[in-house]
Amino acid sequence: MAPVVVLWLAMCLGGTWAVDKGNFKTCDQSAFCKRQRALKPGESPYRALLETMELTNTRLTLQLINDNNKVRLLLELYRLQGNITRVKINELKPLKPRYEVPDVLIREPPTEPLSLLSQDENGVVLSLGAESQRVIVSARPFRLDIMEGREVLMSLNSRGLLAFEHLRITLPPLSCILKMHFFKFIFLPPSHCKCLIFLFACQAENVDEEKVEDGMWEETFKSHTDSKPNGPSAVSLDFSLPGVEHVYGIPEHADTLRLKTTDNGDPYRLYNLDVFQYELYNPMALYGAVPVMLAHNTQRTTGIFWLNAAETWVDISSNTAGKTVFGKMLDYVQGSSETPQTDVRWISESGIIDVFIMLGPKPKDVFSQYASLTGTQSFPPLTSLGYHQCRWNYNDQEDVKSVDAGFDEHDIPYDFIWLDIEHTDGKRYFTWDTHKFATPKEMLQGLMDKKRKMVAIVDPHIKVDSNYKIHNEIRSRGFYIKNKDGGDYEGWCWPGSAGYPDFTRIDMRDWWASMFAYDQYEGSMENLYTWNDMNEPSVFNGPEVTMHKDAMHGAWEHRDLHNTYGFYVQMATAEGLIKRSGGVERPFVLTRAFFAGSQRYGAVWTGDNAAEWDHLKISIPMCLSLGLVGISFCGADVGGFFKSPSTELLVRWYQTGAYQPFFRAHAHLDTPRREPWLFGPENTALIREAVRQRYTLLPYWYQQFYQAHRTGQPVMRPLWVEYPQDPATFTLDDEFLIVVRVCLPQVWFDVHTFQRHNGAQNLYIPVTMSSIPVFQRGGSIIPRKLRVRRSSTCMEHDPYTLFVALNSQVTQMGELYIDDGHTFNYEKEEFIHRRLSFISLTVSDFPLADGQESQVEFEFDASMSVLTLRKPGMNSGADWTVTLQ
């Protein structure tokens, strides 16, 4: 496949401001994190009871015992198809079931046979099949090592930090204990019977007398108290990665691509939160959480998928982290006998340990392995890859019409215009402001006539109003999340007092999906799509601006599943857009909150960024990190959501955003208007050129998303993925590739001037306001559409131009993928997928089926080594060959 590499521009760093950190917990303020982090390595109380081992064709089970409290756990180990190992640890006999995350896996993963290689009193050795891979289970203390040959790929509990807080009987109040002590032989009234029951239960179950610490049974943060009826329930496990210095993933954080060590600060936090004006280079939690980490060195890439939806903290340490540059140089000169190692520890508040170890060995293998578990990126409509114009808020229908006309007047293409919360009737979603948007269908029809579309926001907080149909329906059906006392949970958000639908319920999701039907969502049409915001969920008057953890989703506490709430909102919304079309049309849904598997339902963006150079820079590693864990359809608000960008920053952001998967400009209500033509003719021309570059490359973007949907490979990826044996690329996060499959580089071509640059060198490219360094790899074939119109739909039947960048390789390769751009008919193989090749002096187009060949006109610039096939004038489904004379 043909790559395009984008180098981020060297930019002046501007100042940033700090978030109000006092609204959000540190690890020390999170009782379970503080408690678990206080455990010391090398003091594991767990041992494996080898006599309890049972091995079937598909799994091993083994009991573990905590010698401190005698509580037993059940270990399950599976070998899965595709070089994946699954490890589950749960209580052997919990007082009640513990939460196990549903719906994220696309199916129960298929297993492959396990076989016993050896066993003695110290442990067991199991074969994982291919390439001498095996698992060693050590008994005392319990430890699990995954090996290939003589090499340890990964170790579990090697530092002895496994911790599993078992469910236990609620401690009685002090007054009850006093009554039991002084009056245990006296008849007690019924109100005190529970004290006696507790006494007898303690005797019968031999409950251990563990130290009761602050926050185990109740926790207070600022003015909010979290009741904990199940008591302490945290789980934790450490992983050691020998030979690894570089780890990535666990988004979302506004930080570098390569994850940092956390020994001297807080762990990385995974807890979906509405963080107003987030701070950069910080492990604080943001809007989404994907508990997937990739580890990479020159020999292998592996991955860890920690399937837990509760609040989670991730600690990272390295035995090479403290070395100075001089120390590393000394190792190089003298030779170092120390093997680098990274240690990772996962800590979650509740649930079970359910971890998938993806063994690669190549980056693309890990991507495929993770996709086999949680699915691939949804295949978006072609139009959604165009440019999106958004603001909080376009004032009314006339404003929308005026902005739409402005794009035509200034010859700037766009596909979607967006409406934020002010378009509704008093923040009642699925409605329109009857004065400002009195005739929404007329507005939508005007856009449709120009082959353009609209996105309107639909948030999951529902205004508590007896005159609001949506609220009445949800309440009457009992679909709201409940508070700990059984009433409907209410919090404060944009509409004021609001209820929160329980999207974890399938009947609630089905009902929500039905509300997108044209006869339910009044004023909607087929060119209206959806944006889910505030779905962490955001609760302005809640703890950490989110929902109380002791709210109830049926039998489960919100603490158990918090990080999946936004995942379920987007799932239900996407299903609604599909159902309204009778299952024909592909949806487009943007979400702010997300979890593992969210890639199946649409796009994400990096949230409420700011008009700062640093925020433009951080957009690249943030989207790269998301791509590594399956979410390819990512972008950042062009220009910055908060504050007002300088003209130079705005132009540069357009030039960068045009080469990121999701391309949307957005701005806060209080910022000055910033439509692309408001900054003078010269800057309008620069922005126009950036947007037009995006549209010429839409055929290429579209085929990359098809490949991502089909294979799980990311669309936007860091350079180390393509050059996994080049350590110089391992920390780069200010340049990236838009690529599927390539050979090692030989030469690169500037996509604007076609200037040739030899490979394997550092390029120093002069950058002006009218340029952004974008390169096509030698040996690749890129399809473009050079006739840019006002929207992508208007370009549907325009000809393709193929750019063949030659190098010393005999064969240059590329692809061309075409379908109708918006339906699911591609699943019926209603598409054209051509494999393009340049061999010696001949260009060929190889079809999926046999066909006729014909000759094609071309242009060849020998001085630039660039071959251009402009408007071939033939059907793309035909077979053809070009022969250079």
JOQUI-V663417 format. One record per helix or strand. SS is the DSSP state (@ for helix, = for strand). FROM is the first residue (numbers start at 1). LEN is the number of residues. If there is no record, write none. Layout:
[[SS/FROM/LEN] [SS/FROM/LEN]]
This chain:
[[=/4/4] [@/21/3] [@/27/3] [@/31/7] [=/46/10] [=/59/8] [=/72/9] [=/84/8] [=/111/1] [=/115/6] [=/123/5] [@/130/3] [=/133/6] [=/140/1] [=/143/6] [=/151/6] [=/163/2] [@/174/10] [@/190/16] [=/218/4] [=/224/4] [=/235/8] [=/246/4] [=/258/1] [=/268/3] [=/292/5] [=/301/6] [=/312/7] [@/325/10] [=/341/8] [=/353/6] [@/363/12] [@/382/4] [=/387/3] [@/397/13] [=/416/4] [@/421/3] [=/425/1] [=/428/1] [@/440/10] [=/453/5] [=/461/3] [@/469/9] [=/480/1] [=/482/1] [=/488/1] [=/490/4] [=/496/6] [@/506/9] [=/528/5] [=/538/1] [@/543/3] [=/546/1] [=/552/2] [=/556/2] [@/558/23] [=/585/1] [=/589/3] [@/598/4] [=/603/3] [=/610/1] [@/613/16] [=/634/2] [=/637/2] [=/642/1] [@/647/11] [=/663/3] [@/681/16] [@/698/14] [=/716/2] [@/719/4] [@/727/3] [=/735/4] [=/747/4] [=/756/3] [=/774/4] [=/780/5] [@/793/3] [=/801/5] [=/811/8] [=/823/1] [@/825/4] [=/832/8] [=/842/5] [=/853/3] [=/859/3] [=/866/5] [=/879/5]]
